[in-house]
Amino acid sequence: MRIGLPILIPLLVALLAMSITAGVSFGAAPIPFATVWSIVGNKLHADLLPVTWSGGQESIVWDVRFPRVILALLVGAGLAVTGAVLQALTRNPLADPHLLGVSSGAAFGAILALLHTGLILGLLTVPLFSFAGALLAIAAVALVTRLTRSHSADRLVLSGVAVAFVFTALGNLLIFLGDPRAANTVVFWMLGGLGLAQWQHLIYPAGVLLVCLAVLMLKSRELNALAMGDETAATLGIAVSQFRFMLFVVTALLTGVMVAFSGAIGFVGLMVPHFVRLLAGGDNVLVVPLSAAFGALTLVWADIAARLVMAPEDMPIGIVTGLVGGIAFILILRKR
């Protein structure tokens, strides 16, 4: 079923507003929708509305849940866009940051920073180490592909799976060798979570997402050509090797930063682009921005579920995305 943009865009705006409201309102201590937006209004413009809420409610809305929802939007958009680009780049519908080892490499870099090097570069340490780990994983995939002389899309994914296992093992080794007290926190972080979101930290994933998304949207027509094959792209004047390298760097940066702030969250990059293509077709001019929108919505609702299922405890969000995403993907496969 295809939905036209005149219907889809207003629908997405309405869903976004509703999801943000629900994400801030729902939780172990539910807060009415009207109170949520009254608090937000007063934060944006002092004394805009009379205060009818407690200081605890204000702290929950503004200091805890609102930055958490914004981080969910950013991470969901980043992972979904990365999955859409990698699927077009490799011409394989199973490609995503997890299967190509990018997430595992990013997690390895983050674990190295958290347990062994410390914040030697300040707040940028974990994102930079994650980015370096993601780039290292991509380089490893390229090396394995070259050594095995297998350049098909299927073999590329298999190389990614092998690299993912290696980096997961190396990450587990770093956890084993690290401080046991800190290791427990890192293990929980590896399952995915947004509970550490803070306003002052959101500038990093937001800035990286905006820049990378702008680049990918500007290059979406070239991505369409590359998805049709290297020869087709070359005949259209695209420098295939350089363009593919640029896409790998951009997706590594996106994945590395998102993993640094949320942990390893699976299935968003695999599932969301498939759903978008069912709605809007295979043109990456539409698939890239729509994947960002639907990825953001997906992770907000996954986070809501993670908070409600075991309230007042937070279930790791990676468990929710894995369960729901796996079932949804099976249903999609049955209909195709």
GUVEX-27153 format. One record per residue (C-alpha): residue number from 1; chain; x, y, z. Coordinates in steps of 0.001 Angstrom, whole numbers, plus 500000, padded with zeros to 6 digits. Each point is the difference from the previous one (the first is absolute). Example, Ala and Ser with C-alpha at 12.3 -4.5 7.8 and 13.67 -1.06 7.14 Angstrom:
<nodes>
> k|c|x|y|z
> 1|A|512300|495500|507800
> 2|A|501370|503440|499340
</nodes>
This chain:
<nodes>
> k|c|x|y|z
> 1|A|500000|500000|500000
> 2|A|501498|503318|498890
> 3|A|499053|503263|501722
> 4|A|500450|503351|498255
> 5|A|502145|502735|501520
> 6|A|497082|502460|500413
> 7|A|498472|497501|502436
> 8|A|503204|498558|501448
> 9|A|501688|503258|501088
> 10|A|497090|501381|502103
> 11|A|499518|496509|501429
> 12|A|503654|499853|501050
> 13|A|499821|503452|501615
> 14|A|496921|498960|501995
> 15|A|501598|496696|501008
> 16|A|503163|501802|501064
> 17|A|498107|502430|502234
> 18|A|497924|497184|501488
> 19|A|503077|497817|500581
> 20|A|501963|502752|501747
> 21|A|497015|500719|502237
> 22|A|499519|496318|500832
> 23|A|503708|499474|500564
> 24|A|500158|502782|502572
> 25|A|496653|499189|501618
> 26|A|500148|496211|500352
> 27|A|502121|498303|502622
> 28|A|500058|498681|503536
> 29|A|498592|503397|501098
> 30|A|497542|501013|497249
> 31|A|499570|503720|499383
> 32|A|496966|501467|498154
> 33|A|500567|501243|496472
> 34|A|498860|503528|500862
> 35|A|502452|500160|502893
> 36|A|502836|498817|497754
> 37|A|499545|502793|497491
> 38|A|499313|502581|502692
> 39|A|503369|499187|501575
> 40|A|501715|500122|496604
> 41|A|498307|503336|499233
> 42|A|501218|501520|503231
> 43|A|503526|498708|499386
> 44|A|500052|501610|496558
> 45|A|498391|503240|501220
> 46|A|500149|500763|503699
> 47|A|496648|500548|501772
> 48|A|498023|499265|496844
> 49|A|497452|497951|501956
> 50|A|498997|499820|503664
> 51|A|501869|497237|501849
> 52|A|497588|497213|500980
> 53|A|502529|497169|500215
> 54|A|502548|498855|502550
> 55|A|503753|500471|499836
> 56|A|500381|496233|499693
> 57|A|497766|499897|496915
> 58|A|501959|502857|498433
> 59|A|503284|498191|500611
> 60|A|498664|496743|498536
> 61|A|498709|501714|496861
> 62|A|502839|502395|499262
> 63|A|503100|498397|501494
> 64|A|499279|496293|499485
> 65|A|497420|499123|497380
> 66|A|500199|502797|497445
> 67|A|503745|499601|499285
> 68|A|499455|496240|499956
> 69|A|497299|500325|497329
> 70|A|502174|502341|497929
> 71|A|502882|497520|500202
> 72|A|497648|497203|498906
> 73|A|498972|502085|496973
> 74|A|503617|500678|499053
> 75|A|501275|496449|500484
> 76|A|497023|498413|498242
> 77|A|500406|502325|497025
> 78|A|503750|499422|499809
> 79|A|499822|496204|500138
> 80|A|497136|499794|497479
> 81|A|501772|502288|497511
> 82|A|503190|497976|500369
> 83|A|498091|496794|499276
> 84|A|498318|501493|496927
> 85|A|503319|501208|498578
> 86|A|501847|496749|500699
> 87|A|497225|497980|498364
> 88|A|500214|502127|496850
> 89|A|503797|500069|500104
> 90|A|500400|496227|500273
> 91|A|496890|499196|497958
> 92|A|499009|497622|502773
> 93|A|496719|500367|501927
> 94|A|501563|498351|503071
> 95|A|502732|502601|500435
> 96|A|499876|502126|503128
> 97|A|502528|501385|502516
> 98|A|499830|496822|502093
> 99|A|500394|497478|497188
> 100|A|502898|501876|498398
> 101|A|501849|500174|503310
> 102|A|499821|503802|500235
> 103|A|498050|499999|503270
> 104|A|502331|497399|501515
> 105|A|503029|502076|499053
> 106|A|498405|503130|501451
> 107|A|499149|498131|503212
> 108|A|503591|498739|500221
> 109|A|501307|503569|499776
> 110|A|497543|501218|502618
> 111|A|500865|497175|502407
> 112|A|503698|500764|499567
> 113|A|499345|503625|500950
> 114|A|497665|499249|502894
> 115|A|502035|497281|501695
> 116|A|503622|500515|499058
> 117|A|501003|503440|498727
> 118|A|497626|502206|501946
> 119|A|498632|503298|498665
> 120|A|503381|501188|498752
> 121|A|498333|502305|497462
> 122|A|497136|501107|502216
> 123|A|496409|499412|498920
> 124|A|501161|499303|496445
> 125|A|502049|496961|501036
> 126|A|497287|497345|499689
> 127|A|498517|501314|496704
> 128|A|503463|500295|498434
> 129|A|501056|496537|501152
> 130|A|496690|498593|498734
> 131|A|500510|501649|496614
> 132|A|503549|498629|499820
> 133|A|498704|496527|500889
> 134|A|497315|500190|497328
> 135|A|502569|501075|497383
> 136|A|502306|497196|501107
> 137|A|497163|497485|499578
> 138|A|499251|501274|496486
> 139|A|503692|499781|499114
> 140|A|500039|496438|501330
> 141|A|496985|499071|497863
> 142|A|501708|501474|496935
> 143|A|503208|498099|500812
> 144|A|498185|496696|500475
> 145|A|498125|500532|496737
> 146|A|503246|500687|498167
> 147|A|501879|497072|501556
> 148|A|497215|497572|499139
> 149|A|499594|501558|496519
> 150|A|496243|500082|500441
> 151|A|498400|503273|498984
> 152|A|496356|498986|499700
> 153|A|497412|501617|502253
> 154|A|499268|496715|501754
> 155|A|503680|499379|500763
> 156|A|500350|503561|501286
> 157|A|497274|499357|502565
> 158|A|501608|496694|500987
> 159|A|503311|501810|500472
> 160|A|498175|502527|502170
> 161|A|498511|497252|502155
> 162|A|503451|498489|500513
> 163|A|501484|503398|500928
> 164|A|497063|500648|502355
> 165|A|500765|496768|501882
> 166|A|503670|500966|500284
> 167|A|499302|503494|501349
> 168|A|497323|498676|502354
> 169|A|502552|497537|501374
> 170|A|502594|502766|500371
> 171|A|497448|502181|501781
> 172|A|499167|497160|502378
> 173|A|503726|499535|500649
> 174|A|500312|503683|500933
> 175|A|497062|499596|502385
> 176|A|501595|496897|501537
> 177|A|503273|501849|500534
> 178|A|498378|503168|501316
> 179|A|498802|501068|503430
> 180|A|497162|497586|500960
> 181|A|497951|502815|501562
> 182|A|500173|502113|496852
> 183|A|499560|496904|497816
> 184|A|496465|499460|501311
> 185|A|499041|503469|498800
> 186|A|501601|499403|496601
> 187|A|498164|496689|499542
> 188|A|496676|501755|500650
> 189|A|501043|502779|497591
> 190|A|500789|497424|497283
> 191|A|496380|498821|500127
> 192|A|498918|503503|499004
> 193|A|498546|502758|502128
> 194|A|499176|503702|500011
> 195|A|499820|500593|503736
> 196|A|503202|502088|500136
> 197|A|498737|502664|497570
> 198|A|500853|503563|501041
> 199|A|499314|503308|498273
> 200|A|503655|501035|499844
> 201|A|500972|496788|498197
> 202|A|497299|500062|497299
> 203|A|501882|502501|497865
> 204|A|502434|497295|498866
> 205|A|497556|497421|498564
> 206|A|497773|502814|498705
> 207|A|502845|501721|498176
> 208|A|501358|496781|498503
> 209|A|496529|498880|498882
> 210|A|499194|503329|498326
> 211|A|503296|500121|498105
> 212|A|499981|496338|498936
> 213|A|496324|500044|499053
> 214|A|500519|503123|497874
> 215|A|502934|498360|498190
> 216|A|498097|496766|499386
> 217|A|496896|501804|498736
> 218|A|502124|502068|497599
> 219|A|501636|496783|498746
> 220|A|496802|497918|499854
> 221|A|499763|500070|496186
> 222|A|503573|498755|499714
> 223|A|499072|497333|502547
> 224|A|497150|498932|497692
> 225|A|502511|499562|497195
> 226|A|502393|498037|502190
> 227|A|497158|497726|501110
> 228|A|499536|499052|496326
> 229|A|503591|498790|499748
> 230|A|503543|501360|499789
> 231|A|500025|500017|496192
> 232|A|496779|502002|499817
> 233|A|501312|502492|502547
> 234|A|503305|500351|498122
> 235|A|498257|500683|496691
> 236|A|498128|502851|501732
> 237|A|503301|501601|500957
> 238|A|500186|498887|503628
> 239|A|503429|499191|501428
> 240|A|498816|496742|501513
> 241|A|502893|499207|502352
> 242|A|500191|503501|501454
> 243|A|496235|500253|500334
> 244|A|499749|496618|501741
> 245|A|502827|500985|502380
> 246|A|498234|503265|500837
> 247|A|496759|498146|500754
> 248|A|501806|497543|502253
> 249|A|501627|502857|501938
> 250|A|496685|501837|500428
> 251|A|498158|496870|501152
> 252|A|502875|499117|502350
> 253|A|499835|503478|501527
> 254|A|496231|499777|500443
> 255|A|500136|496540|501516
> 256|A|502955|500758|502246
> 257|A|498456|503109|501530
> 258|A|496561|498439|500462
> 259|A|501481|496880|501632
> 260|A|502092|502214|502275
> 261|A|496897|501687|501419
> 262|A|497516|497122|500006
> 263|A|501895|496719|500003
> 264|A|499519|497280|497412
> 265|A|496380|500068|498806
> 266|A|499196|497463|497316
> 267|A|497416|499501|497288
> 268|A|499046|503670|499462
> 269|A|502397|500319|497074
> 270|A|498781|496742|498483
> 271|A|496250|500244|500502
> 272|A|499111|503666|499472
> 273|A|501373|500399|496419
> 274|A|497983|496941|498911
> 275|A|496825|501516|501424
> 276|A|500762|503324|498285
> 277|A|500493|498327|496625
> 278|A|496613|498301|500367
> 279|A|498429|503441|500482
> 280|A|501979|502187|497618
> 281|A|501863|497758|497539
> 282|A|503721|499574|499459
> 283|A|501075|503538|499039
> 284|A|502669|501016|502520
> 285|A|499043|503648|499553
> 286|A|496957|499030|502095
> 287|A|501334|496962|501837
> 288|A|502824|501861|501802
> 289|A|497935|502798|501637
> 290|A|496993|497747|500629
> 291|A|502236|497396|501637
> 292|A|501234|502738|502334
> 293|A|496427|500961|500905
> 294|A|498697|496469|500525
> 295|A|503183|498931|501796
> 296|A|499537|502863|502450
> 297|A|496365|499046|500625
> 298|A|500900|496318|500373
> 299|A|502601|500570|502696
> 300|A|497809|502422|501978
> 301|A|497250|497379|500267
> 302|A|502521|497234|500720
> 303|A|501308|502119|502866
> 304|A|496463|500559|501298
> 305|A|499464|496230|499995
> 306|A|503356|499436|501729
> 307|A|498973|502377|502789
> 308|A|496503|498595|500485
> 309|A|500495|496232|499744
> 310|A|502020|499678|503215
> 311|A|499149|503323|501688
> 312|A|501492|501503|502077
> 313|A|503085|498216|498584
> 314|A|501242|500793|496480
> 315|A|500284|497017|497688
> 316|A|502983|500359|497604
> 317|A|498577|501416|496801
> 318|A|502023|497598|497863
> 319|A|497855|497147|501325
> 320|A|496834|501770|498853
> 321|A|501308|500834|496517
> 322|A|501294|496453|499561
> 323|A|496704|498348|500953
> 324|A|497658|502385|498194
> 325|A|502302|500491|497024
> 326|A|500504|496279|499472
> 327|A|496278|499270|500038
> 328|A|499192|502970|497749
> 329|A|502706|499006|497539
> 330|A|498657|496458|499775
> 331|A|496532|501409|499212
> 332|A|501476|502253|497308
> 333|A|501789|497038|498424
> 334|A|496753|498021|499896
> 335|A|498281|502741|498005
> 336|A|502772|500485|497457
</nodes>
